[in-house]
């Protein structure tokens, strides 16, 4: 099994991994997140610096979406905002982000947190790509390349477990 998601779904996948680990559940073989929203407190600098460069996400809309989703839960709750989670013991993870997206810092800071915790993480930043560009595979060769990259990453982790005689 692998967990994957994009945007808010990427953040949910990563937050779910922390919750599963905290509950002592087995971890999936791997995770992949495209442009994950890992910080609902929106403290990343690219929320401001890429505000005019990302045609897919409006920074102002993030605030109202986060407030609606969180209700009375603090924006720094680790399961809602995995940037604030303990990441020790999480599975190998691939993160993709576009260089022009508002949430670029979410991926960069989450990858750094995973590296600091000695978690296997790969971060790929795609030049001049907006938020969740992978959804435009019919039009963008970069999207097709990103999807193929994610497939190779997940296949390699699933096959590694299979070769060790473990269920994937």
N, C-alpha and C positions, 0 to 999 in steps of 0.2 A: 504494500500500500504506500502511496505517496500523497502528500497534501499539496494542493496548488490553489492559487487564486490570483486575481488581479484587483488592483486598487483597494477598495474597502475589503473585498474578498481575500486579498493577499494578507491584509492585516488580520482578518478573522482567522485565516489559516495559521498564521504565526502565533497569534494569541491562543488559539486552541491547542497548539503544541505545548505551550507553557502550562496550560491548564491540565492537559493529559499527564504531562510529566509530574506536576504537583500532586496529582491524584494517584501516581504510581502505575499508570497504564503503560502498556508497551508503546514505544515510539514507532512511527512509520519509517520506512527505509530512507525516505528523503522528503524534501519540500522544495517547492518552486513558487516564487512570487514575482509577478510582473507589476512594477510600480506600486508596491504595497504602501498602504496608509498605516504607518506604524506609530504615529504620534498625533493623537487627536487633540493634544494641547497646542499643536501647530507652532512649535518653537524653532523649527528649522529655518535657516536663513533663506533657502530658496523659495519659501512661501512668498517672500517679498521680492527677491532678486529675479525670479523667473516669472513673476506675475504677468508680465506683458508678453512673454515668450511662449507660454503654454496655451495653445488654442483649445485644449480639452477640459481644463479645470480652472474655474474662477476661485481665487483664494477666498473671496467673500462667501461664496456658497459653501465652502468647507466648514466655516464657523457655524452656520445654521444647521448643516447636516450633522455635525458632531454634537451640537446641543440636542437635537431631536433624538439621535441614537443613544446618547449617554443618559439622558434624563437626569437623575440625581447622582449618578455614578461619576466620580472624579475623572477628568480627562487623562490623568496619569495612572489610572487603574491598569495594571499590567496585562489583563486579559483583553481589554478594549484597545489599549495602546501598548503593543508588545515591546516598543522601545524601552519601556520602564520595567520590563519583566527580567527575571533571572533567566539567562539563556543557557546556562550549563546543562548539558545532557540533551540538548535538542539535536535532531538528526542533521545530516549534511543538507545544506540549503543553497539554492541558486536564487540570486536576486537580479532582476533586470530593471533598469530605469533608463529613461531618456534624458539626455543632457539638458533639455530645455524645460523639463517639467517642474511644476510647483513642488511636487513631493520628492524631488531628487534627494534632498538631505535625509528624508526618512529612510531610504535605502542605504545611503552612505553611512549614516550613524548606526543603523541596525547591523550592518556588515561589520563595522568596527567593533561594536559590542560583542558580536559573535567571535571575531578574531581574538579579542582580549580574553574571552572565556575558553579559548582553544577549541571552538566548535568549527567544523569543516564548513566553510562558506565561500562561495564565489559570487562576486559582484561584477556584473557587466553593465557598463554605462554606454548607451548607444548614442553616438553623436547626432545632434540636430533632430532628435526624435522627441515627440510629445508624450504625455501621459498615456499609457496603455496602447502604444502604437501597434502592438502585436495583433490587435483586433482588426487591422487593416491588411491582412495577408493577401487579399485579392489585388491590392493596389501597390503595396510597398514591398520591395524585395528585402528590406531590412526586417520587416515583420516576419516574413517567411524564414529568414535566416535565424531570427531569435527563437521562433517556435522549434526549428530543427535543433538549435543549440540546447534548448530545454529538454527536448526528447532524448538527445544524447546523454545529457547529465542524468536524467531520471533512469534511462536504460542502464547506464553504467552502475548506478547504485543498486538498482533492483537485481541485476545480474550478479553483483558482488555478494549480495545476501543469498541468492539462489545457490551460488557456488560454495557458500559456507554451510549449506544444508539448512538454512533458516527460511521460514516463510516470509515472503516479501509483502 
